[in-house]
Amino acid sequence: MNFRWTSVAAVGCLAMAAPVGAQNIELPDIITWSAYDTGSAGHAHSIAIGNMMRNRFGTTIRVLPGRNDVSRMTPLKNGTVDYCLCGIASYFAGEGVFLFAAPEWGPQPIRAVIQAVGDYGLGVVVAADAGIETITDLKGKRVGRATSSPAIDVNMEGLLAFADLTWDDVEAVEFSGYVNSLKGILEDRVDAAFALTTTTVNYQIESSPRGIKWLETPAEDTEAWARYTKITPYVTPHMVSVGPGIDPKAPLPMAQYPYPILVTEADQDATEVRNIVAALDAGFDEFKDAAPGANAYAIDRQILSWVMPWSDGSVAYFKEKGMWTPEHQENQDKLLDRQRVLSEEWSGFVEGAPEGEEEFAAAWMKARAEALEAAGHEVYFR
């Protein structure tokens, strides 16, 4: 794995700030988290947040960039970092699927701390010179595929399904990670790739000789959306107004889910989590315009009933703000029970499981599906 430490801010003293509600915000000298690699939206957000935390609270955010899902989630699992500013792979880790359907992983006790829910979106970015107008036109075209990154692969798979296509219908070109798959468009190695609209490489694509274009996924195409969400249950239709090649006055019908998502594990100190959320809320005006899409961390944009359970510290702050309802608690309880079911099934499954990598994964996916169904939970991945 290719880790390298990046200090986003200078070390400061233990921070105390103006009260939020009845409590002061007390933060440690250093907070560590992993994030997407340099050039990604997640990394840019980390820098913006880190500058605010240093200036307002005297706290350092140290970021460990990772080029793929495993390299971002491993430091959280082994305790090298306490948080991960991750993408949807953190949800996959909680579910124990894809790369996480392996003996060294299994379902992880992932909890959301805060989400970025912005005006940006996600979808298929293509080179304007490739003659691609719709997702259907991707058939036979060169499409970027990020190896060891199920978050990228499954999103692209879902988008292909929107047009009733699969990976077998395109010429898949493999790259080592998300950013590199986008750089493949610049290098004329591919014609299309999955992307978040605000990823900084997209601005390079826009200004390059190839130019940029986004493919639409209109919400009114219900049959296409049914195919899409069967693959990616966490996406929703969204009118996207932010990103290169997108006119804010003429938003494009695409998709969205929270990205990035600051996550931690269930045993992370709830008071510290509460104070981080409070700090991000209190200092929001100081970082919201410092990186494209950073305004997405606004406290009133949080999707409180989603597919990932919240940290107890986050819930505590939402309650302070008067945001948390009985319906949100019902969804939280259901998600926590889902994680309990998966954890208990995993504990009983590992001993005596098949040894081969593919055999192990296949047996686990069957066992988890049966356990979820027996407990009355949806089975999204098989």
C-alpha positions in Angstrom: 0.0 0.0 0.0 1.2 3.5 -0.8 0.7 5.7 2.2 2.2 9.1 2.8 1.5 11.5 5.6 0.3 15.0 4.7 0.1 17.6 7.5 -2.7 19.9 6.6 -2.2 22.2 9.5 0.4 23.1 12.1 0.1 21.5 15.5 -1.7 23.7 17.9 -2.7 23.6 21.6 -5.7 22.0 23.0 -8.6 24.0 21.6 -11.5 25.6 23.3 -14.0 27.8 21.4 -17.1 29.7 22.0 -20.0 27.7 23.4 -22.4 25.8 21.1 -25.5 25.2 23.1 -24.5 24.7 26.7 -21.1 23.1 26.0 -17.7 24.3 24.9 -16.0 22.6 21.9 -12.9 20.9 23.2 -10.7 19.1 20.7 -7.5 17.2 20.8 -4.2 18.7 19.5 -4.2 16.4 16.5 -7.0 14.6 14.7 -6.0 11.9 12.2 -8.0 10.7 9.2 -7.5 8.9 5.9 -8.9 10.4 2.7 -8.8 10.2 -1.1 -5.5 10.9 -2.9 -4.2 14.3 -3.9 -6.3 15.8 -6.7 -9.6 14.4 -5.4 -12.5 16.4 -3.9 -12.1 14.6 -0.6 -8.5 15.7 -0.3 -9.3 19.3 -1.2 -12.1 19.2 1.5 -9.6 17.9 4.0 -7.3 20.9 3.4 -10.1 23.4 3.7 -11.4 21.8 6.9 -7.9 21.5 8.2 -7.2 25.2 7.7 -10.4 26.1 9.6 -9.6 23.8 12.5 -6.1 25.2 12.8 -7.2 28.8 12.6 -10.3 28.6 14.8 -9.5 25.8 17.2 -5.7 25.4 17.1 -6.2 21.7 16.1 -4.2 19.9 13.4 -5.9 17.6 10.9 -3.4 15.1 9.7 -4.4 13.3 6.5 -3.2 10.0 5.2 -4.0 9.9 1.5 -4.9 6.5 0.0 -5.2 5.6 -3.6 -7.9 2.9 -3.2 -10.6 1.7 -0.9 -8.4 -0.7 1.1 -5.6 1.9 1.6 -8.2 4.3 3.0 -10.1 1.9 5.2 -7.1 -0.1 6.5 -5.7 2.7 8.7 -9.1 3.1 10.4 -9.4 -0.6 11.0 -5.9 -1.0 12.5 -6.1 2.2 14.5 -3.5 4.3 12.6 -6.2 6.9 12.1 -9.5 7.5 14.1 -11.5 8.7 11.1 -11.8 8.2 7.4 -13.1 10.9 5.0 -14.2 8.2 2.7 -16.6 7.5 -0.1 -19.3 4.8 -0.4 -16.6 2.2 0.2 -17.2 2.9 3.9 -20.8 1.6 3.4 -19.5 -1.5 1.7 -17.1 -2.1 4.6 -20.1 -1.9 7.0 -21.9 -4.4 4.8 -18.9 -6.7 4.4 -19.2 -6.9 0.7 -16.9 -6.6 -2.4 -13.3 -6.3 -1.2 -14.5 -6.5 2.4 -15.9 -10.0 1.9 -12.5 -11.4 2.9 -11.2 -13.2 6.0 -9.2 -10.1 7.1 -12.2 -7.8 6.8 -15.9 -8.8 7.1 -18.6 -6.3 8.2 -17.0 -3.4 10.0 -18.7 -1.3 12.8 -18.8 1.8 10.7 -20.6 4.9 11.9 -21.1 8.2 10.1 -19.8 11.4 11.7 -20.9 13.9 9.1 -21.8 13.8 5.4 -21.1 16.1 2.5 -24.4 16.5 0.6 -23.9 19.2 -2.0 -25.1 20.6 -5.3 -22.6 18.4 -7.1 -23.5 15.0 -8.4 -22.1 11.9 -9.8 -22.3 10.2 -13.1 -20.4 9.4 -16.3 -17.9 12.0 -17.5 -16.8 11.7 -21.1 -14.4 13.4 -23.5 -16.5 15.9 -25.6 -14.6 14.7 -28.7 -15.6 11.1 -28.3 -19.0 11.5 -29.9 -20.9 10.1 -26.9 -24.3 11.6 -26.2 -26.0 9.1 -23.9 -25.0 6.2 -21.6 -26.3 3.9 -24.3 -23.6 5.2 -26.6 -20.9 3.8 -24.2 -21.4 0.4 -25.9 -18.0 -0.6 -27.4 -16.3 2.5 -26.0 -13.2 2.7 -23.8 -14.4 3.0 -20.2 -12.1 3.6 -17.2 -12.1 0.9 -14.5 -10.3 1.4 -11.1 -8.8 -1.8 -9.9 -9.2 -2.6 -6.2 -11.9 0.1 -5.9 -15.4 -1.4 -5.7 -16.8 2.1 -4.9 -15.8 3.2 -8.4 -16.6 -0.1 -10.1 -20.1 -0.6 -8.7 -21.0 3.0 -9.4 -20.0 2.6 -13.0 -21.7 -0.8 -13.1 -24.9 0.9 -11.9 -24.7 3.6 -14.5 -24.1 1.1 -17.2 -27.2 -0.7 -16.0 -29.2 2.5 -16.4 -28.8 1.9 -20.2 -29.2 -1.9 -19.7 -25.4 -2.4 -20.3 -22.8 -4.3 -18.4 -19.0 -4.3 -18.3 -19.1 -6.9 -21.1 -20.6 -4.3 -23.4 -17.7 -1.8 -23.1 -13.9 -1.9 -23.5 -12.8 -1.7 -19.8 -9.4 -0.1 -19.3 -7.9 -0.7 -15.8 -6.3 2.0 -13.7 -4.8 1.9 -10.2 -7.3 4.3 -8.7 -10.1 6.8 -9.1 -8.1 9.9 -10.0 -5.9 7.9 -12.4 -9.0 6.6 -14.2 -10.0 10.3 -14.9 -6.5 11.2 -16.0 -7.0 8.4 -18.5 -9.4 10.7 -20.4 -6.7 13.4 -20.5 -4.2 10.9 -21.8 -6.7 9.6 -24.4 -6.5 6.1 -23.0 -10.3 6.1 -22.3 -13.4 7.9 -23.5 -15.4 7.8 -20.3 -15.2 7.1 -16.5 -17.3 7.4 -13.4 -16.8 10.7 -11.6 -18.0 13.1 -8.9 -18.6 16.4 -10.8 -16.4 18.5 -8.5 -13.2 16.3 -8.6 -10.4 18.7 -9.6 -9.2 16.5 -12.5 -12.5 17.2 -14.2 -11.5 20.9 -14.5 -8.3 19.8 -16.3 -10.4 17.7 -18.7 -12.6 20.7 -19.4 -9.6 22.8 -20.3 -7.9 20.1 -22.3 -8.2 19.7 -26.1 -10.6 16.8 -25.5 -13.2 18.9 -23.6 -15.7 17.6 -21.1 -19.3 16.3 -21.2 -21.6 14.7 -18.6 -24.2 12.0 -19.5 -27.6 12.4 -18.0 -29.7 10.0 -15.9 -33.2 11.7 -15.9 -35.4 10.7 -13.0 -38.5 10.3 -15.2 -36.9 7.2 -16.8 -38.2 5.0 -14.0 -37.3 1.7 -15.5 -33.7 2.8 -16.0 -33.6 4.1 -12.4 -34.9 0.7 -11.2 -32.0 -1.0 -12.9 -29.6 1.6 -11.5 -30.7 1.4 -7.9 -30.8 -2.4 -8.0 -27.0 -2.2 -8.3 -26.5 1.0 -6.2 -29.2 1.3 -3.6 -27.6 4.4 -2.0 -28.1 6.8 -5.0 -31.0 9.2 -5.6 -31.9 11.4 -8.6 -30.4 14.9 -8.3 -30.4 18.1 -10.5 -26.7 18.9 -10.6 -25.6 22.5 -10.8 -21.9 22.4 -9.8 -19.0 21.1 -11.8 -16.9 21.9 -15.0 -19.1 21.9 -18.1 -22.3 22.4 -16.1 -24.2 25.6 -16.3 -25.6 26.5 -12.8 -28.6 28.0 -14.5 -29.4 24.8 -16.4 -28.7 21.9 -14.0 -28.3 18.4 -15.4 -30.4 15.4 -14.3 -27.9 13.0 -12.7 -27.5 11.3 -9.4 -26.1 11.9 -5.9 -25.2 10.3 -2.6 -23.2 11.8 0.3 -19.6 12.2 -0.6 -17.3 12.4 1.1 -18.5 10.9 4.4 -16.5 11.3 7.5 -16.8 8.0 9.3 -15.4 6.3 12.4 -15.9 3.1 14.3 -18.6 2.4 16.9 -16.2 2.6 19.8 -14.8 6.0 19.0 -15.3 8.4 21.9 -18.8 9.9 21.5 -17.8 13.3 23.1 -14.9 13.8 20.7 -17.2 13.0 17.8 -19.9 15.4 19.0 -17.3 18.1 19.4 -15.9 17.5 15.9 -19.4 17.8 14.4 -20.0 20.9 16.5 -16.7 22.4 15.3 -17.5 21.8 11.7 -20.9 23.5 12.3 -19.4 26.4 14.2 -16.6 27.0 11.6 -18.7 26.2 8.5 -18.6 29.8 7.1 -14.8 29.7 7.3 -14.3 26.7 5.0 -17.5 26.4 2.9 -16.0 28.3 0.0 -12.4 27.1 0.3 -12.8 24.1 -2.0 -15.4 23.1 -4.6 -18.3 21.5 -2.9 -17.1 22.2 0.7 -20.5 23.9 1.4 -22.0 20.4 1.4 -21.0 19.8 5.0 -23.8 22.2 6.2 -25.5 20.7 9.2 -29.0 21.3 7.6 -28.0 19.2 4.6 -27.4 16.0 6.5 -29.5 13.0 5.3 -30.4 11.7 8.8 -32.2 8.6 7.5 -29.8 6.9 5.0 -28.1 3.5 4.7 -25.4 4.0 7.3 -25.9 4.3 11.1 -24.7 7.5 12.8 -22.1 7.7 15.6 -23.6 8.3 19.0 -21.7 11.6 19.2 -23.3 12.8 15.9 -26.7 11.9 17.2 -26.1 13.8 20.4 -25.3 17.0 18.4 -28.3 16.5 16.1 -30.5 16.3 19.2 -29.0 19.5 20.6 -29.9 21.2 17.3 -33.5 19.9 17.4 -32.9 17.9 14.2 -33.4 14.3 15.4 -36.9 12.9 15.2 -38.5 9.6 16.2 -38.4 8.5 12.5 -34.6 9.1 12.4 -34.2 7.0 15.6 -36.3 4.2 14.1 -34.0 4.2 11.0 -31.0 4.3 13.3 -32.2 1.4 15.3 -32.9 -0.7 12.2 -29.4 0.0 10.8 -27.8 -0.9 14.1 -29.7 -4.1 14.2 -28.6 -4.8 10.6 -25.0 -4.4 11.7 -25.6 -6.7 14.7 -27.0 -9.4 12.4 -24.0 -9.1 10.1 -21.5 -9.1 12.9 -23.1 -12.2 14.6 -23.3 -14.0 11.3 -19.7 -13.2 10.5 -18.5 -14.5 13.9 -20.1 -17.8 13.3 -19.1 -18.0 9.7 -15.3 -17.5 9.8 -14.5 -20.6 11.6 -14.7 -23.5 9.2 -15.2 -21.2 6.1 -13.7 -22.2 2.7 -10.1 -21.3 2.4 -9.9 -20.2 -1.2 -10.5 -16.4 -1.8 -13.3 -16.8 -4.3 -14.9 -19.7 -2.4 -14.7 -17.8 0.9 -16.4 -14.7 -0.6 -19.1 -16.7 -2.4 -19.9 -18.6 0.8 -20.0 -15.5 2.9 -22.3 -13.6 0.5 -24.7 -16.5 0.6 -24.6 -16.7 4.4 -25.0 -13.0 4.9 -28.0 -12.9 2.5 -29.7 -15.7 4.4 -29.0 -14.0 7.8 -30.4 -10.6 6.6 -33.5 -12.2 5.1 -34.2 -14.2 8.2 -33.9 -11.0 10.3 -36.3 -9.1 8.0 -33.6 -6.9 6.3 -33.2 -6.1 2.7 -30.4 -7.9 0.8 -28.8 -5.4 -1.6 -25.7 -7.4 -2.7 -25.6 -11.1 -3.5 
